Amino acid sequence: MSDSLNLSADEVLTTTRSVRKRLDFSRPVDPAVIRECLEIAGQAPSASNRQDWHFIFVTEPEKRALLADIYARGAEISYASRDNQDLAVSEDKRRVRESSQYLIKHMAEAPVLFIPCIEGRTDNAPVEKQASRWGTIVPAMWSFMLAARNRGLGTCLTTMHLNLEREAAEVLEIPYDEIMQVGLIPVAYTKGTDFKLAKRQPLDSVMHWEGW
Ligand SMILES: Cc1cc2nc3c(=O)[nH]c(=O)nc-3n(C[C@H](O)[C@H](O)[C@H](O)COP(=O)(O)O)c2cc1C
């Protein structure tokens, strides 16, 4: 067993932040720790218990650089479309944007890049198929991130490389027509392990009883 921060379940659930600027790129990550987190992630539910998920971890510097470049170009595509809709950017959004820019510059330096994948593409699929595909990989992906947090590792789910998913599939030799990538997640030890609760919308604005 690797070193654990021994956080309570509630602490892990409330302090697993998207870590960008506090990723420690200088500290190596033992593959055994990644394996341990994935063992835990494998306990997540999946549609019909098919477990038709796949988890790619990339440590080779050349491949990380290629993926980081794809991510940066994917981010440009996302931002170009968002900027038109989102002219009045709030202070919070500005902070996320700045942190996001930092990650765009430094993605290649993360010692491990994690790409969760799922069998079956949902391009133009009915909603039920979409829910079953994404719903099969997201719980496991999040469990991995929670297990990582409890071991002092930081992660940040990113999706912008999916604008250029086919290019990433070529780099990683993923059979694109059968396998869908779900994200690109840097994994590294964090600078310090103290993370706080985030500010969220007031509960009453999103909580509904007995119907909408
Ligand atoms: C579906 C999804 C996609 C995301 N995509 C990106 C991304 O492409 N790049 C990035 O830097 N952060 C990304 N994030 C992280 C969010 O910006 C982050 O979760 C949010 O700002 C709240 O911060 P917190 O996770 O620290 O509480 C994504 C998060 C989710 C859930």
The ligand as an SDF file (V2000), in Angstrom:
LIG
                    3D

 31 33  0  0  0  0  0  0  0  0999 V2000
  -16.8130   17.6960  -17.8150 C   0  0  0  0  0  0  0  0  0  0  0  0
  -15.6920   18.5800  -17.3510 C   0  0  0  0  0  0  0  0  0  0  0  0
  -14.8160   19.0900  -18.2940 C   0  0  0  0  0  0  0  0  0  0  0  0
  -13.7440   19.9010  -17.9010 C   0  0  0  0  0  0  0  0  0  0  0  0
  -12.8490   20.3400  -18.8430 N   0  0  0  0  0  0  0  0  0  0  0  0
  -11.7840   21.0520  -18.4510 C   0  0  0  0  0  0  0  0  0  0  0  0
  -10.7820   21.4140  -19.3840 C   0  0  0  0  0  0  0  0  0  0  0  0
  -10.8420   21.0760  -20.5850 O   0  0  0  0  0  0  0  0  0  0  0  0
   -9.7200   22.1240  -18.9310 N   0  0  0  0  0  0  0  0  0  0  0  0
   -9.5690   22.4830  -17.6190 C   0  0  0  0  0  0  0  0  0  0  0  0
   -8.5600   23.1230  -17.2710 O   0  0  0  0  0  0  0  0  0  0  0  0
  -10.5170   22.1490  -16.6990 N   0  0  0  0  0  0  0  0  0  0  0  0
  -11.6030   21.4360  -17.0840 C   0  0  0  0  0  0  0  0  0  0  0  0
  -12.5360   21.0500  -16.1480 N   0  0  0  0  0  0  0  0  0  0  0  0
  -12.3730   21.4410  -14.7270 C   0  0  0  0  0  0  0  0  0  0  0  0
  -13.3590   22.5250  -14.3090 C   0  0  0  0  0  0  0  0  0  0  0  0
  -12.9360   23.7700  -14.7900 O   0  0  0  0  0  0  0  0  0  0  0  0
  -13.4660   22.5240  -12.7630 C   0  0  0  0  0  0  0  0  0  0  0  0
  -14.0060   21.3080  -12.3360 O   0  0  0  0  0  0  0  0  0  0  0  0
  -14.3300   23.6540  -12.2260 C   0  0  0  0  0  0  0  0  0  0  0  0
  -13.7460   24.8960  -12.5130 O   0  0  0  0  0  0  0  0  0  0  0  0
  -14.5620   23.5560  -10.7190 C   0  0  0  0  0  0  0  0  0  0  0  0
  -13.3470   23.5270  -10.0150 O   0  0  0  0  0  0  0  0  0  0  0  0
  -13.0110   22.3470   -8.9890 P   0  0  0  0  0  0  0  0  0  0  0  0
  -13.0220   21.0510   -9.7760 O   0  0  0  0  0  0  0  0  0  0  0  0
  -11.6390   22.6600   -8.4750 O   0  0  0  0  0  0  0  0  0  0  0  0
  -14.0270   22.3530   -7.9170 O   0  0  0  0  0  0  0  0  0  0  0  0
  -13.5850   20.2330  -16.5240 C   0  0  0  0  0  0  0  0  0  0  0  0
  -14.4800   19.6920  -15.5790 C   0  0  0  0  0  0  0  0  0  0  0  0
  -15.4910   18.8750  -15.9770 C   0  0  0  0  0  0  0  0  0  0  0  0
  -16.4120   18.2650  -14.9270 C   0  0  0  0  0  0  0  0  0  0  0  0
  1  2  1  0
  2  3  1  0
  2 30  2  0
  3  4  2  0
  4  5  1  0
  4 28  1  0
  5  6  2  0
  6  7  1  0
  6 13  1  0
  7  8  2  0
  7  9  1  0
  9 10  1  0
 10 11  2  0
 10 12  1  0
 12 13  2  0
 13 14  1  0
 14 15  1  0
 14 28  1  0
 15 16  1  0
 16 17  1  0
 16 18  1  0
 18 19  1  0
 18 20  1  0
 20 21  1  0
 20 22  1  0
 22 23  1  0
 23 24  1  0
 24 25  2  0
 24 26  1  0
 24 27  1  0
 28 29  2  0
 29 30  1  0
 30 31  1  0
M  END
$$$$
